[in-house]
């Protein structure tokens, strides 16, 4: 199985006064009530306007109860939430996309390796706008090669077990003549493949037409001239030669690179011009102080080819190029080949090509390298970080299979030589999935920012998050950070730019289609290096929670032209989550003492109250309140030994009592970082798993595919 990598993100923040309540046991935040004022408001830009406080319901509010407790000097409650039902988590089977193959700009194929050890073929006939999916025999795929829209081959393994490292007993070559609808076994043998490498090179098949091709399996090269009816093992005439990679650019003409000798210190390139009957040596390469191998040899045509070696001790390799069919090879450059790991190379002529990289277990980044000078220099292109395979169709058009945000792979497509990429499967452009902030104006209509390959895109959903459409791409900024919409037309975004002031407030009046700077650029006057939440309630009134010289709440009553600061604490930031519930009110969930225990804090008009403390050192993962009474805390028990990792704590009485709904560790919920509710029943959760939706107040969640 391939190793996935991901960057985990943490937050920081707050400590303050004392109050009462009962609550949660991990990390998130909810509503807190005011006490006697302990911090003065610091006027950064004074505004006389004040948004009205929502009317009371006629009952004594939880906020008033908490304020009375603080005034009486009662200590903050130590939370002991009532045990509730276990959260139900519904998701689909995870999958990888290890191999892709396009025969032209419109017709393409990819193998889908399912987490339940089954295989499926993805096919497109319109350049990736739509995909069809069909079952394929086998459990794991080793290579894929189509010669046209109908005829193709796939090398698979089956009879596999995962006791320790994955072991498979059988290797088979399957052939289709009807575009993948049906498959027949052309060749089979006992599998001797080494699957110990996390990201094996998947280029094992090289077919040039319906009759002529080769496959490299179990350390041997097999050649066919009758469409796979018969295969003959190549005899190279070189003692102790072990083939590592092969490329057949034309019928009868092929190249192979492999090790020579038993000490893995030498490489040789061999060529055949008669279908493998005889081979001639073209190039000898000798290693220095460590084992030498090769990642791949690949020819764009019978004359132009590249190869990339791998010095395992130095974790780098040399790029060689030929422009005359291997008569002469030129050393072009030395490139890093380990951490990140090279998955393969692909070129379309003697000058232009790409190398795909995967970080393995991280924390480094992979990506895509592009050369336009024959391999002398390479430049990173795009923003993807974990690439499994790529294919160039022209100097402009390329495809790649990359690790996705939710553990499943994604097919991406570039039309400008790799500078920009669009998702094609499972979501075709202009569709995507938000990876940064989200906001909903009702249970069906919401907005999000950032996608897995472009952090500056704005998305909209009209079906409760089941699907998202990219409606804008704001290219002038480093990153879009926070989003808040007042209604279907009016919305705000905090964007990060490279030059000072770093934070800029953007506004839209047409539902996110176009954006401009908010008048006055009031954020430029604020000393902020991190923003945790922002929320606008109408065109004039908005609230922001930020970290600068301390933890502060900023309020505007003139659409962001000026802001008034309320300093909550100058203490250094700690792990925390913030929820802004009204123009005056908000909640903070943070790790508040040296033991890492959580604090639930409520702030209003400069007054802060620690309404509860949690016994355990859980990490805050999310907090949200839909109104005065309904709140949600998402906490992560990183030391869990009871089979539960995340906990969702819910309150229906303004935080006076809490109910704990644990997530089973079997849900594989990873890196949850945000919860958002449109009303007490409809909510969304963002995590490495993807985006999940609840329609029953958090008792059950379904991952949105």
C-alpha positions in Angstrom: 0.0 0.0 0.0 1.2 3.5 -0.7 2.1 5.8 2.2 0.0 8.9 2.3 1.3 12.2 3.7 -0.4 15.1 5.1 0.3 18.2 7.0 -1.4 18.6 10.4 -2.4 22.1 11.4 -2.6 23.4 15.0 -3.9 26.6 16.6 -3.1 28.6 19.7 -4.6 30.9 22.4 -6.2 32.1 25.8 -6.6 32.2 29.6 -8.7 34.5 31.8 -11.2 34.7 34.7 -13.5 32.5 36.6 -17.2 31.3 36.3 -19.4 28.3 36.4 -21.0 25.6 34.3 -20.7 22.1 33.1 -19.3 21.1 29.7 -16.8 19.1 27.8 -13.7 17.0 27.9 -11.5 17.7 24.9 -10.8 20.8 22.8 -13.3 23.2 21.2 -15.3 26.2 22.3 -18.8 27.3 23.1 -20.7 30.3 24.6 -19.6 32.1 27.8 -21.4 34.6 29.9 -20.3 38.1 31.0 -19.0 38.9 34.4 -17.7 42.2 35.9 -15.5 43.9 33.3 -11.8 43.0 33.8 -10.3 44.3 30.6 -10.6 47.7 29.1 -11.6 48.2 25.5 -8.7 49.6 23.4 -10.0 51.8 20.7 -8.1 51.2 17.5 -10.7 53.1 15.4 -13.7 54.3 17.3 -17.2 53.9 15.9 -20.4 55.2 17.6 -22.7 52.7 15.9 -23.7 49.6 17.8 -25.6 46.6 16.6 -28.7 45.7 18.6 -28.5 42.7 21.0 -31.1 40.0 20.1 -34.2 40.2 22.2 -34.6 37.9 25.2 -36.9 35.0 25.0 -38.7 35.7 28.3 -36.8 33.1 30.2 -33.7 33.7 32.3 -30.8 33.2 29.8 -27.9 30.9 30.5 -25.7 34.0 30.0 -27.4 35.7 32.9 -27.1 32.6 35.1 -23.4 32.4 34.4 -22.9 36.2 35.0 -24.6 35.9 38.4 -22.3 33.0 39.3 -19.2 35.0 38.4 -20.4 38.0 40.4 -20.9 35.7 43.4 -17.3 34.6 43.1 -18.1 31.0 42.3 -15.3 29.0 40.7 -15.4 27.6 37.2 -17.0 24.2 37.0 -15.0 21.1 36.2 -16.9 19.5 33.4 -18.2 16.0 33.7 -20.4 15.6 30.6 -23.2 13.1 30.6 -22.6 10.1 28.5 -24.6 9.9 25.3 -24.8 7.7 22.3 -21.8 6.9 20.1 -21.6 9.0 16.9 -22.5 7.1 13.8 -20.1 7.7 10.9 -20.8 6.6 7.4 -18.3 6.7 4.6 -17.4 4.9 1.4 -14.5 2.5 0.7 -11.2 4.4 0.3 -9.4 4.0 -3.0 -6.0 4.8 -4.7 -5.4 5.7 -8.4 -2.0 4.3 -9.0 -1.9 4.3 -12.8 -3.3 6.4 -15.6 -3.1 6.1 -19.4 -4.4 8.5 -22.1 -4.3 7.4 -25.7 -5.2 10.9 -26.9 -6.6 14.2 -25.5 -10.1 12.8 -25.3 -9.7 9.1 -24.4 -8.2 8.1 -21.1 -8.1 5.4 -18.5 -7.2 5.0 -14.9 -7.2 2.0 -12.5 -9.0 2.4 -9.2 -7.5 0.3 -6.4 -10.2 -0.1 -3.8 -9.6 -0.4 -0.1 -11.5 -3.7 -0.1 -8.9 -5.3 -2.4 -11.0 -4.9 -5.6 -10.1 -3.1 -8.9 -12.2 -0.8 -11.2 -11.4 0.8 -14.5 -12.2 4.5 -15.0 -12.8 5.6 -18.6 -13.4 8.9 -20.2 -14.2 9.8 -23.8 -14.5 13.5 -23.4 -11.2 14.6 -21.9 -12.2 14.0 -18.3 -15.4 15.9 -18.2 -17.3 12.6 -17.5 -16.0 9.2 -16.3 -17.5 5.7 -16.4 -16.5 3.0 -13.9 -16.3 -0.8 -14.5 -15.1 -3.7 -12.4 -11.8 -5.4 -13.3 -10.6 -8.9 -12.1 -7.8 -8.8 -9.6 -6.9 -7.2 -6.3 -3.9 -4.9 -6.9 -2.6 -3.3 -10.1 1.0 -3.1 -11.3 0.7 -1.4 -14.7 -1.8 -0.2 -17.3 -1.3 0.4 -21.1 -3.9 1.1 -23.8 -2.9 1.3 -27.5 -6.3 2.7 -28.6 -9.8 3.3 -27.3 -10.7 -0.4 -27.4 -7.5 -2.4 -26.9 -5.6 -2.3 -23.6 -3.7 -4.3 -21.1 -3.5 -4.3 -17.3 -1.0 -6.2 -15.1 -2.6 -7.2 -11.8 -1.9 -9.3 -8.7 -4.4 -11.4 -6.8 -4.6 -14.1 -4.1 -3.0 -11.5 -1.8 -2.7 -11.3 2.0 -1.6 -8.5 4.4 0.0 -10.4 7.2 2.8 -7.8 7.7 3.9 -6.7 4.3 1.5 -7.3 1.4 2.1 -10.6 -0.3 0.4 -11.8 -3.5 0.7 -15.3 -5.0 -0.4 -14.7 -8.6 0.5 -12.2 -11.3 -1.7 -11.9 -14.4 -1.8 -9.9 -17.6 -5.3 -9.1 -18.7 -6.4 -7.9 -22.1 -9.5 -6.1 -23.3 -10.8 -5.5 -26.9 -13.9 -3.5 -25.9 -12.6 -0.6 -23.9 -12.6 -2.4 -20.6 -16.0 -4.0 -20.6 -14.6 -7.5 -20.6 -11.2 -8.9 -19.9 -9.3 -12.1 -20.7 -6.1 -13.5 -19.1 -3.2 -13.4 -21.7 -0.4 -14.5 -19.3 0.0 -15.6 -15.7 2.7 -16.7 -13.3 3.6 -16.9 -9.6 4.2 -13.4 -8.4 7.8 -12.6 -7.3 7.3 -8.9 -7.1 8.9 -6.8 -4.3 6.2 -4.6 -2.8 8.3 -3.3 0.1 8.8 0.1 -1.5 6.1 2.5 -0.6 5.7 4.0 -4.0 6.8 1.5 -6.7 7.3 2.6 -10.3 4.2 1.5 -12.2 5.6 1.6 -15.7 5.8 -2.2 -16.5 4.0 -2.4 -19.8 5.1 -0.9 -23.2 2.7 -1.7 -26.1 3.0 0.2 -29.4 0.1 -1.4 -31.3 -2.4 -4.2 -31.0 0.3 -6.8 -31.8 3.7 -5.6 -30.5 4.6 -5.0 -26.9 6.6 -5.9 -23.8 6.1 -6.4 -20.1 8.6 -6.3 -17.3 7.6 -8.7 -14.5 9.4 -10.8 -11.9 12.7 -9.3 -13.0 12.4 -10.6 -16.6 11.3 -8.9 -19.9 8.7 -10.7 -21.9 8.0 -9.7 -25.6 5.0 -10.4 -27.8 4.4 -9.9 -31.5 0.9 -11.4 -31.6 -1.1 -9.3 -29.2 -0.2 -11.3 -26.1 -1.1 -14.8 -27.4 2.5 -15.8 -27.0 5.3 -14.2 -24.9 9.0 -14.9 -25.1 11.5 -14.0 -22.4 14.3 -11.8 -23.7 17.8 -13.1 -23.6 20.2 -10.1 -23.4 23.5 -11.7 -23.9 25.0 -9.8 -20.9 26.0 -11.8 -17.8 24.1 -11.1 -14.6 22.0 -8.5 -16.3 18.7 -7.7 -14.4 16.2 -5.5 -16.3 14.8 -2.6 -14.3 12.9 -0.5 -16.9 12.0 -0.9 -20.6 10.6 1.4 -23.3 9.4 0.3 -26.8 8.7 3.4 -28.9 8.1 1.6 -32.1 7.3 -2.0 -33.2 10.5 -4.1 -33.0 12.6 -1.2 -31.4 13.1 -1.3 -27.7 15.4 -0.1 -24.9 16.1 -1.5 -21.5 18.2 -0.4 -18.5 19.3 -2.8 -15.8 22.0 -3.7 -13.3 25.1 -5.6 -14.4 26.8 -8.0 -12.0 25.9 -9.1 -8.5 27.1 -6.0 -6.5 24.6 -3.6 -8.0 27.3 -1.1 -8.8 26.9 -0.9 -12.6 24.1 -0.1 -15.0 23.8 -0.8 -18.7 21.5 0.4 -21.5 20.7 -2.2 -24.1 18.8 -1.8 -27.4 17.0 -4.1 -29.8 16.0 -3.3 -33.4 14.5 -6.7 -34.2 11.9 -7.3 -31.6 14.2 -8.7 -29.0 16.1 -11.4 -31.0 19.4 -9.6 -30.4 20.5 -6.8 -28.1 23.5 -4.3 -28.3 24.9 -2.4 -25.4 24.7 1.4 -25.7 25.8 2.8 -22.4 27.7 1.7 -19.2 27.2 3.6 -15.9 29.3 2.8 -12.9 28.3 3.8 -9.3 30.6 5.2 -6.7 30.2 4.2 -3.1 26.6 2.8 -2.8 24.2 0.6 -4.7 23.1 1.9 -8.1 19.8 1.4 -9.8 17.5 3.1 -12.3 14.0 4.5 -11.9 13.0 4.6 -15.5 14.0 4.8 -19.2 11.5 6.4 -21.5 11.5 7.3 -25.2 9.1 9.8 -26.8 10.0 8.3 -30.2 12.6 6.1 -31.6 15.3 8.8 -31.4 14.6 10.9 -28.2 14.9 9.3 -24.9 15.8 9.9 -21.2 16.8 7.8 -18.3 17.1 8.5 -14.6 19.5 6.6 -12.3 19.2 6.2 -8.6 22.2 6.3 -6.2 20.5 4.9 -3.1 23.2 6.0 -0.7 23.3 9.6 -1.9 19.5 9.7 -2.5 20.1 11.3 -5.9 20.3 10.3 -9.6 21.7 11.4 -12.9 19.6 12.3 -15.9 20.9 11.2 -19.3 19.5 12.0 -22.8 19.8 10.7 -26.3 18.6 12.3 -29.5 19.8 9.7 -32.0 18.2 6.5 -30.9 20.9 5.7 -28.2 24.0 6.0 -30.4 25.1 8.8 -28.1 24.0 9.5 -24.5 24.7 12.8 -22.7 24.7 13.5 -19.0 22.3 16.3 -18.4 22.1 16.9 -14.6 21.9 15.3 -11.1 18.6 15.4 -9.3 17.4 14.4 -5.9 15.6 11.0 -6.0 14.9 10.2 -2.3 12.5 12.0 0.1 10.7 13.0 -2.0 10.7 9.8 -4.0 10.6 9.7 -7.8 7.6 7.9 -9.2 8.4 8.2 -12.8 9.5 10.4 -15.7 7.6 11.3 -18.9 8.7 13.3 -21.9 7.0 14.3 -25.2 10.2 15.3 -27.1 13.9 15.7 -26.5 13.5 18.9 -24.5 10.2 18.9 -22.6 9.3 16.4 -19.9 8.1 16.0 -16.3 9.2 14.0 -13.2 6.6 13.0 -10.6 7.5 13.0 -6.9 5.9 11.6 -3.8 6.9 12.5 -0.2 6.3 9.1 1.3 5.7 9.5 5.0 6.7 13.2 4.9 6.9 15.8 6.4 8.6 17.0 3.2 6.7 17.8 0.0 6.7 16.0 -3.4 5.3 17.6 -6.5 6.0 17.9 -10.2 9.3 18.9 -11.8 9.2 20.4 -15.4 12.1 20.7 -17.8 12.2 22.5 -21.1 15.9 22.2 -21.8 16.3 18.4 -22.1 16.8 17.7 -18.4 19.5 20.3 -17.6 17.3 22.1 -15.2 14.0 21.3 -13.5 11.4 23.7 -12.1 8.6 22.8 -9.7 5.1 23.5 -11.2 1.6 23.5 -9.7 0.8 23.2 -6.0 0.2 19.5 -5.5 2.5 17.8 -3.1 2.0 14.0 -3.5 2.0 12.7 -7.1 1.7 9.0 -7.9 1.9 9.1 -11.7 1.8 11.6 -14.5 1.5 11.6 -18.3 2.3 14.3 -20.8 0.2 14.4 -24.0 1.9 17.5 -25.4 4.0 20.4 -24.2 0.8 22.0 -22.8 -1.4 19.1 -21.8 -0.7 16.7 -18.9 -2.5 14.4 -16.5 -1.5 13.3 -13.0 -2.9 11.1 -10.2 -2.3 12.7 -6.8 -3.1 12.1 -3.2 -6.4 13.8 -2.3 -7.5 15.7 0.9 -9.8 12.9 2.1 -7.4 9.9 1.7 -8.7 9.1 -1.8 -6.7 10.0 -4.9 -7.6 12.6 -7.4 -7.0 12.9 -11.2 -5.9 16.4 -12.2 -5.4 17.9 -15.6 -3.3 20.8 -16.9 -3.6 22.6 -20.2 -0.8 25.1 -19.7 2.3 22.9 -19.2 1.7 22.2 -15.5 1.4 25.8 -14.3 -2.2 25.3 -13.2 -4.2 22.2 -12.6 -7.9 21.3 -12.4 -9.5 18.4 -10.7 -11.1 15.9 -13.1 -12.0 12.9 -11.0 -13.9 12.5 -8.8 -15.0 16.1 -9.4 -14.7 17.7 -12.8 -14.0 21.4 -13.3 -15.7 23.6 -12.3 -16.5 21.4 -9.3 -14.4 20.9 -6.2 -14.5 20.6 -2.4 -13.6 23.4 0.0 -10.5 22.7 2.1 -10.3 25.9 4.1 -13.2 27.8 5.7 -16.9 27.4 5.1 -20.1 29.4 5.9 -23.8 28.6 5.4 -26.7 31.0 5.2 -29.2 28.2 5.6 -29.2 24.4 5.5 -28.9 24.3 1.7 -26.9 27.3 0.7 -23.3 27.8 1.7 -19.9 29.1 0.5 -16.3 27.8 1.0 -12.8 28.8 0.1 -9.8 26.9 -1.1 -9.5 23.6 -2.9 -6.9 20.9 -2.6 -4.9 22.2 -5.6 -5.8 25.9 -5.3 -6.1 27.8 -2.0 -7.6 30.9 -3.7 -10.8 29.5 -5.2 -14.3 30.4 -3.9 -17.0 27.7 -4.0 -20.7 27.6 -3.6 -23.2 24.8 -2.7 -26.9 24.8 -3.1 -27.6 21.2 -1.9 -26.2 21.3 1.6 -22.6 20.5 0.7 -23.3 17.4 -1.4 -21.7 19.3 -4.3 -19.7 22.5 -4.7 -19.1 24.6 -7.7 -16.1 26.9 -8.1 -17.4 30.3 -8.8 -14.3 32.5 -8.6 -10.5 32.3 -8.4 -8.7 35.1 -6.7 -5.1 35.0 -8.0 -3.7 38.1 -6.4 -3.4 36.6 -2.9 -1.2 34.1 -1.1 -4.1 32.4 0.5 -7.8 33.0 1.4 -8.2 32.5 5.1 -11.7 33.1 6.4 -15.1 33.6 4.8 -18.5 35.0 6.1 -21.7 35.5 4.1 -24.6 37.6 5.3 -27.0 36.5 2.5 -26.9 35.1 -1.0 -25.3 38.3 -2.4 -23.2 39.9 0.4 -20.1 38.2 1.6 -16.6 38.9 3.1 -13.3 37.1 2.9 -10.0 37.7 4.8 -7.1 37.2 2.4 -3.4 37.0 3.1 -1.0 38.8 0.9 2.8 38.8 0.8 3.4 42.5 1.4 2.3 44.6 4.4 -0.4 44.8 5.5 -0.7 41.1 5.2 -4.4 40.7 6.0 -6.9 42.3 3.6 -10.7 42.3 3.8 -12.5 41.5 0.5 -16.2 42.0 -0.2 -18.6 40.7 -2.8 -22.1 42.0 -3.7 -23.0 39.4 -6.4 -22.8 36.1 -4.5 -19.1 35.6 -4.8 -18.7 36.0 -8.5 -16.5 39.1 -8.2 -14.5 40.5 -5.3 -12.9 43.8 -4.4 -11.2 45.3 -1.4 -13.6 46.6 1.3 -13.5 50.4 1.4 -11.1 51.9 4.0 -8.9 48.8 4.3 -9.4 48.9 8.0 -7.5 45.6 8.7 -4.3 47.3 7.7 -4.4 49.3 10.9 -4.7 46.2 13.1 -1.6 44.4 14.6 -2.6 40.9 13.6 -0.6 37.8 12.7 -3.3 35.2 12.9 -7.1 35.4 12.5 -9.2 32.6 14.0 -12.7 33.6 13.0 -14.6 36.5 11.3 -18.4 37.0 11.0 -20.5 39.7 9.5 -24.2 40.1 10.6 -25.2 42.8 8.1 -23.4 45.2 5.7 -22.1 47.3 8.6 -21.6 45.1 11.6 -18.9 42.4 11.8 -16.7 40.7 14.4 -13.2 39.3 14.2 -11.1 37.3 16.7 -7.4 37.6 16.1 -4.0 37.2 17.7 -1.5 40.0 17.6 0.0 41.6 20.8 -2.6 39.5 22.6 -5.9 37.7 22.0 -8.5 40.3 20.9 -12.0 40.7 19.6 -12.3 43.4 16.9 -15.7 44.9 16.0 -16.7 47.1 13.0 -19.9 49.0 12.6 -19.0 50.6 9.2 -18.4 47.6 7.0 -14.8 47.2 7.9 -13.5 50.7 7.5 -12.7 51.0 11.2 -12.4 48.4 14.0 -12.6 48.7 17.7 -10.3 46.3 19.7 -11.2 44.6 22.9 -8.1 43.0 24.4 -9.0 39.8 26.2 -5.5 38.6 27.3 -1.8 39.3 26.6 -0.9 35.7 27.5 0.8 33.7 24.7 -1.4 31.7 22.3 -2.3 28.1 23.0 -4.3 25.5 21.2 -7.8 27.0 20.7 -10.9 27.3 18.7 -13.2 30.2 18.4 -16.9 30.7 17.7 -18.4 34.2 17.1 -22.1 34.0 17.8 -23.3 37.7 17.7 -22.0 41.2 17.5 -21.3 41.2 21.2 -20.9 37.5 22.1 -18.4 34.7 21.5 -16.9 31.5 22.8 -13.3 30.2 23.1 -12.2 26.6 23.7 -8.5 26.3 24.6 -5.9 24.4 26.5 -5.7 26.6 29.6 -3.3 25.2 32.1 0.1 23.5 32.4 -1.6 20.1 32.4 -3.2 20.8 29.0 -6.8 20.7 30.3 -9.4 22.5 28.3 -11.1 25.7 29.2 -14.4 26.9 27.9 -14.5 30.7 27.9 -17.3 33.1 27.1 -16.6 36.7 26.1 -18.9 39.7 25.7 -18.1 43.4 25.4 -14.7 43.0 27.0 -15.9 40.7 29.8 -14.5 37.2 29.9 -15.6 34.3 32.0 -14.1 30.8 32.2 -17.3 28.9 32.5 -15.8 25.4 32.8 -12.6 23.4 32.8 -12.1 19.9 31.6 -10.2 17.3 33.4 -8.5 15.8 30.4 -5.8 17.1 28.1 -7.9 16.9 25.0 -7.1 19.1 22.0 -9.7 21.5 20.7 -10.8 20.6 17.2 -14.0 22.7 16.7 -16.7 24.8 18.4 -19.9 26.3 17.2 -23.1 27.8 18.7 -26.2 28.2 16.5 -28.0 30.3 19.2 -28.1 31.1 22.9 -28.8 27.5 23.8 -27.4 25.1 21.2 -23.7 24.5 21.1 -21.2 21.9 19.9 -17.6 21.2 21.0 -15.4 18.8 19.0 -12.4 17.5 20.9 -9.6 15.1 20.2 -8.3 12.7 22.8 -4.8 12.1 21.5 -4.1 9.7 24.4 -7.3 7.7 23.9 -7.1 4.1 25.2 -10.8 3.3 25.3 -11.4 3.0 21.5 -12.6 6.6 21.1 -10.5 9.4 19.5 -12.8 12.3 18.9 -15.7 13.4 21.0 -18.6 15.7 20.1 -20.1 17.4 23.1 -23.5 19.0 22.7 -25.5 21.4 24.9 -29.1 22.5 24.6 -29.2 24.8 27.6 -26.5 27.4 26.7 -23.6 25.3 28.1 -25.1 24.6 31.5 -24.9 20.8 30.8 -23.2 18.8 28.1 -23.6 15.4 26.6 -20.6 13.5 25.2 -21.1 11.6 21.9 -17.8 9.8 21.2 -16.5 8.8 17.7 -15.3 5.2 17.5 -11.6 5.0 16.5 -12.8 2.7 13.7 -14.2 5.7 11.9 -10.6 6.7 11.0 -11.5 10.3 11.6 -8.2 12.2 11.1 -7.2 15.9 11.6 -10.7 17.2 12.2 -10.4 21.0 12.3 -13.8 22.6 12.0 -17.5 22.2 12.7 -20.2 24.5 11.4 -24.0 24.4 11.9 -26.7 26.3 10.0 -29.3 25.4 12.7 -29.4 23.0 15.6 -29.8 20.0 13.3 -27.9 20.7 10.1 -24.1 20.8 10.4 -20.8 20.1 8.7 -17.4 18.8 9.8 -14.1 19.2 8.0 -11.2 16.8 8.3 -8.6 14.8 6.5 -11.4 12.3 5.8 -13.2 15.0 3.8 -16.4 16.9 4.6 -19.1 15.2 6.5 -22.8 16.3 7.0 -25.2 15.8 9.9 -29.0 16.3 9.8 -29.7 15.2 13.4 -27.5 17.6 15.5 -24.3 15.6 15.3 -25.6 12.1 16.3 -24.8 10.7 12.8 -22.5 11.9 10.0 -22.2 11.0 6.4 -19.0 11.8 4.4 -19.8 13.8 1.3 -18.1 12.1 -1.7 
